[in-house]
Amino acid sequence: MDHAIYTAMGAASQTLNQQAVTASNLANASTPGFRAQLNALRAVPVEGLSLPTRTLVTASTPGADMTPGKMDYTSRPLDVALQQDGWLVVQTADGSEGYTRNGSIQVDPTGQLTIQGHPVVGEAGPIAVPEGAEITIAADGTISALNPGDPANTVAPVGRLKLVKATGSEVQRGDDGIFRLSAESQATRGPVLQADPTLRVMSGVLEGSNVNAVAAMSDMIASARRFEMQMKVISSVDDNAGRANQLLSMS
């Protein structure tokens, strides 16, 4: 079988992977704080007994676009936005710390603060608030609660958000969409990031997704065309092989 089929097949496979990344970005175009996933490809020459006349395509190390999203003013007390290198800390399914830019904080039925179902971590662990209390978040991340019917001067702090600082190269996205320290960063900064008291949050503001929906749709169309082209290459090579076999049988 002609090696061109394997070359085209590899390119088609990577095109499908690229489409999946673009589809994921489109699905999260309205997710607060979402960072668009990047998909890099590189050429790898095929090595063997014959001359290296073929080149395959393989995925390179994926990353995320850390460009900040636009700020949306929601006036909701539990919505917060952070500075460029700041991250909120959440507890992942295995109990470890994860990091997110999604500042849409919710209160579950037990009074625990969550982001996308993950408990929000404060400086003393996961944060819970009294049922029905009016919640406010200060610029330094201090969370205060006022119980229903109580006078305004009885508002009391119930915890403080753990705010950490990390650059885009120090974290990597997990399968659950939550970022974690990379292995290289853990070797220099430890297994978890320490709270940074200099970070500030803006209450009543949400950072939007940095996905450009129009550009993502254009990428989807371009990927579909590339996939179709690779399928045509495979079909043409197969047809040529069939004609060659016919000529050989006639002779």
SEVODO-917079 format. One record per residue: residue in one letter; x negated, y, z of N, C-alpha, C in turn. Coordinates in steps of 0.1 Angstrom, whole numbers, plus 2048, in hexadecimal, padded with zeros to 3 digits. Atoms other than C-alpha are relative to their C-alpha. Example, Ala and Ser with C-alpha at 12.3 -4.5 7.8 and 13.67 -1.06 7.14 Angstrom:
% residues 2
A7F77F48007857D384E7F780C800
S8097F58007777F584780880B808
% end
This chain:
% residues 251
M7F87F48008008008007F780C800
D8087F48017F38237F780080780E
H8027F97F37E583681580880D800
A7F87F48007F985480A80D7FF808
I7F38027F88188448197FD80280F
Y8037FE7F280784383B7FE80E804
T8027F17FD7FC86783880D807800
A7F37FA80081F87282F8097FC80B
M7F88057F582F85C8497FC80780D
G8057F97F481886C86480580E801
A7FC7F280182188F85880F801803
A7F27FF7FD8468878598037FD80E
S7FE8027F284487987C7FD80C808
Q8037F47F883389888980A80B7FD
T7F67F680384C8AE87780D7FE808
L7F58037F786889C88A7FD80480E
N8037FC7F38568A28AA80080F802
Q7FF7F18008538C78A180E805800
Q7F27FD8008788C889A8067FF80E
A7FB8027F287F8BA8BD7FC80B809
V8057F57F886A8D58CD80880D7FD
T7F87F480487C8F08B980E7FF805
A7F28027FB89E8E18C280180380F
S8017FE7F18948E18E780080F803
N8017F17FE88A9068E480E8077FD
L7F37FA8038AB90F8D380A7FD80B
A7F68047F58BF8FC8EE7FE80980D
N8037F87F48AE9129087FE80F7FD
A8017F28038B19338F780780980A
S7F97F87F68C893F9127FD7FC80F
T8048047F28B792E9307F780A806
P8087F67FA8A99489487F27FC803
G80E8037FD88394994A7FA7F67F7
F80580B80787F92E9307F48057F7
R80C7FD80985D92D91E8007F67F5
A80080880D85D9218FA7F57F6800
Q80A80B80184B9008F57F98027F2
L8087FF80C82F9018DB7FC7F27FC
N80480D8058268E58C47F58027F6
A80B7FE8098048E58B47FC7F37FA
L80480B8087F88CD8997F28027FC
R80E8008067D58C488D7FE7F57F7
A80480A80A7C68B18707F57F7805
V80A80A7FC7B38918777FD7F77F4
P80480880B79F88085B8027F1803
V7FE80F7FE7A785B8567F27FA7FD
E80D80680178784785C8027F17FD
G7FF80F80378282484D7F57FD7F6
L80A80580A76F8108337FF8097F4
S8007F880C77A8268177FB80F803
L8037F27FE77184B81180B807807
P7F67F97F878286382980780B7F8
T7F87F780979A87180F80E803805
R7F27FE7FA7B98708267FE80880D
T7FF7F87F37C288784380E7FE806
L7F38027F97DD87F85D80280D809
V7FC7F57F77EF8988738037FB80D
T7FD8057F37F089489880380C809
A7FD7F57F77FE8A98B57F5804808
S80A7FB7F77E78BF8C880680280E
T7FB7FE7F37EA8C88ED80B80A800
P7F57F680080C8D88F17FF80A80B
G8007F57F58118F890580D807800
A7F47F87FF82A91390C7FC80F7FD
D8017F280382E93790080380880D
M7FE7F97F482994C91F80480F7FF
T7FB7F280283696C91080C803809
P7F57FD7F884E97C92980D8027F8
G7F37FD80687397C92080580D804
K7FA7F37FC88999B9218077FF80D
M7F97FF7F38989A694280F8037FE
D7F17FE8008BE9A394680480480D
Y7FB7FB7F38CE9B896180E7FA803
T7F48077FD8E99A297180780680C
S7FA7FB7F48EF9B49928047F580A
R7FD80C7F78F29919A27F580080A
P80B8007F58E09919C47F77F47FF
L80880C7FF8D396E9BF7F87FE7F3
D80980080C8C397599D7F4808802
V80D7F97FE89E97E99E7F77FE7F4
A80A80080B8839869857F3803806
L80D7FE7FA85E98598C7F68077F6
Q80B7FB80883E9959807FB7F67F6
Q80480980C82C9869617FA7F3805
D80780C7FC81696D9738067FA80D
G7FA8067F482E9669908097F47FD
W7F880C8028419459958087FE80D
L7F88057F485D9399AC7FC7F2802
V80380E7FD8579189BD80D7F8803
V7F58097FD8708FC9BD7FA7F2803
Q80380E7FC8708D89CA8057F77F5
T7FD80980B86F8BE9AE8067F3806
A7FA80D7FC87F89B9AF7F77F8809
D8098087F886088B9BE7FB80780C
G8047F97F485D8A59D97F58097FF
S80B7F78028408B79CA80580E7FC
E7FC7F380483F8DC9C27FF8027F1
G8007FD80E8488E99A080280F7FF
Y8007F280184890C9928098047F4
T7F77FC80A86291F97D80180F800
R7FE7F280286994196F810803800
N7F17FE7FF88F93B97180480580D
G7FC7FA7F489C95298B80E800803
S7F28017FD8C094898A8037F780C
I7FF8087F48C493C9AE80F7FD803
Q7F38047FD8E39299B88017FB80E
V7FE8057F38F291E9D98087F37FF
D7F980C8018FC8F99DB80A7FF80B
P7F68017F59198EC9F17FB7FF80E
T8068017F29018E6A0E7F980C804
G8067F47FD8F4909A0D7F28017FC
Q80E7FF8058D39019FD7FE8087F3
L8037F980C8C49189E37FA7F77F6
T80680980B8BD9079C27FE8087F3
I8027FB80E8B190F99F8007F47F7
Q7FE80B8098BD8F79848007F2808
G7FF80C7F78C48DD9A07F57FD808
H80C8027F78A28E09B080080980C
P8007F77F48A08ED9D47F580B7FF
V8097F580089090F9D67F77FF80D
V80A8017F587090E9EC7FD80D805
G8057F47F9869929A057F27FE806
E80D8027FA84A92FA198007F680B
A7FF80A7F6857917A338087F37FB
G7F980C8068678FDA1B80D8047F9
P7F37FD8078898FBA09808809809
I7F87F67FA8A0918A1180F7FD800
A7F18017FE8C4915A1E80580C806
V7FA7F47FB8DC931A2580E7FC807
P7F38037FA8FC932A3B80B8007F6
E7F580280991C928A2A80880D800
G7F87F480192F946A1C7F980D802
A8087F47FD91395FA257FD8087F4
E8047F780B90B97DA107F1801800
I80E8018018E8979A037FA80B7F8
T8087F68078CE9939F97F27FC800
I80E8048028AB98F9ED7F880D7FF
A8087F48008919AA9F47F57FE7F6
A80A80080A8749B39DD7F57F6803
D80B8097FC85B99E9F18057F1801
G7FB80E80087297F9EE8077FC80D
T7F98037F3881981A1180F7FF7FD
I7F28038028A4972A1080880380E
S7F97FD7F48BD981A2980F7FC7FE
A7F38048018E0976A3180980780A
L7F67FA7F78FF987A4080C7F8800
N7F48097FE91A970A4E80D8087FD
P7F37FA80293E977A4480680780D
G7FA7F97F594E991A5B7F6807809
D8097FA7F792E99BA6C7FC80F7FB
P8047F28049239C0A6D7F38007F8
A80B7FF80A9099CBA537F3800808
N80C8007F98EF9D0A6E7FB7F3806
T80480D7FB8EE9ABA777FA7F77F5
V80680880A8DF9A0A567F37FB805
A80D8077FA8C2988A5D7F97F87F5
P80880880A8A6978A488027F1803
V7FE80F7FF8AB953A417F47F97F9
G80B80680788B94DA2D7FA80A7F6
R8077F780987395BA147FB7F77F4
L80480780C86E94F9F07F07FE800
K80E80280284C93F9EA7FD8057F2
L8037FA80D83E9549CD7F17FD7FE
V80E80480481E9479BC7FC8077F3
K8057FB80C8089549A17F77F67F8
A8088098087FA9409848018047F2
T8007FD80E7F09469608067F47F8
G7FA80A8097FF9339437F77F47FE
S80980A8027E091F93F7FE7F780C
E8028087F47E191296380C7F6803
V7F48087FD8049029618037F97F3
Q7FB80780C8148E994980E7FB803
R7F28037FE8388E09448027F1801
G7FC80E7FE8468BE95080C7FD7F8
D7F48058088618A994080D806805
D7F47FA7FA87A8B995880180F7FD
G8007F28038728DC94B7F980980A
I8077F97F58608E696B7F18007FE
F80F7FF80183C8F296A7F97FB80C
R8088057F58218E297F7F18047FD
L80E7FD8027FC8E99847FA7F57F8
S80780A8087E68D896A7F57FA809
A80A8077F87CC8BF9767F4809801
E80C7F77FF7B08D896E80280B80B
S7FE7F57F77C18F39838017FA80F
Q8008067F37C78DB9A07F27FE806
A80E8027FC7A28D49A17FA80D806
T8067F47FC79B8F99A780980780A
R7F67F97F77BB9069B98077F780A
G7F98097F77C68E79CC80D7FB7FA
P7F48068057E58D29C880C8097FE
V7F47F68017FE8EF9CD7FA80E801
L8047F28007FC9149C980480680D
Q7FD7F97F47FB92B9E780880C7FD
A7F87F48028149479EC7F880C7FF
D8077F48038099689DF80980C806
P7F77F57FA8169859F680180C7F8
T7FF7F480880F99F9DB80B8007F5
L7F680180B8299929C380E806805
R7F37FA7FD84B9A39C180A7FB7F6
V7F580580886D9999B480A80C7FE
M7F57F78028899AE9A580D7F9801
S7F38067FE8AB9A59B280B8067F7
G7F67FC8098C99A699B7FC8017F2
V80680180D8B39A097D7FC7F27FC
L80480D8058AD9819687F78027F4
E80880180C89197B9508067F67F6
G7FA80880A89F96D9307F67F67FA
S80880980789195191A7F88087F6
N8087FA80A87495B9038017FA7F2
V7FE80780D8819458E780780A7F6
N7FB7F880B8879588C68097F77F8
A7F68098068A79478BA7FF8007F1
V8007FF80F8A49548967F37F97FB
A80D80780487F9498938017F1802
A7FF80E7FE8889278A28097FA7F5
M7F780580B8A49228887F87FF7F3
S80980080C88B92B86D7F77F4800
D80980C7FE87391187B8077F37FD
M7F880C80288F8F787B8027FD7F1
I7FE80280E8968FD8567F37FC7F9
A80D8038068718FD84D7FC7F1803
S80380E7FC86C8DC8608087F67F8
A7F88098088898CC84E7FB7FF7F1
R80580080E87A8D682C7F37F8800
R80D8088008588C88368037F1801
F7FD80F7FE8688A78418057FB7F2
E7FB80580D87B8A58207F57FE7F6
M80B80180985B8AB80D7F87F4802
Q80780C7FD84988F81F8077F47FC
M7F880B8048668788187FF7FE7F1
K80180180E8638807F37F27FB7FC
V80E80580383D8797F48017F1802
I80080F7FE8448568038087F97F5
S7F880680B85F8507E97F87FF7F3
S8087FF80D84885B7CC7F57F5800
V80B80A80082B8457D88067F27FF
D7FA80D8018438277DC8047FD7F1
D7FC80280E85182D7B87F37FD7F8
N80D80280882D82F7AA7FB7F2802
A80480D7FE82480F7BB8087F67F9
G7F78098078427FE7AC7FD8007F1
R8037FF80F83A80A7897F27F97FD
A80D8068028167FF78D8017F1801
N7FE80E8008217DC7978077FB7F4
Q7F980480C8387DB7797F67FF7F4
L80A80080A81B7E47627F67F4801
L80980C7FE8057C97728077F37FC
S7F980C80381F7AF76E8027FE7F1
M7FF80180E8247B77497F37FC7F9
S80D8038067FF7B47427FC7F2804
% end
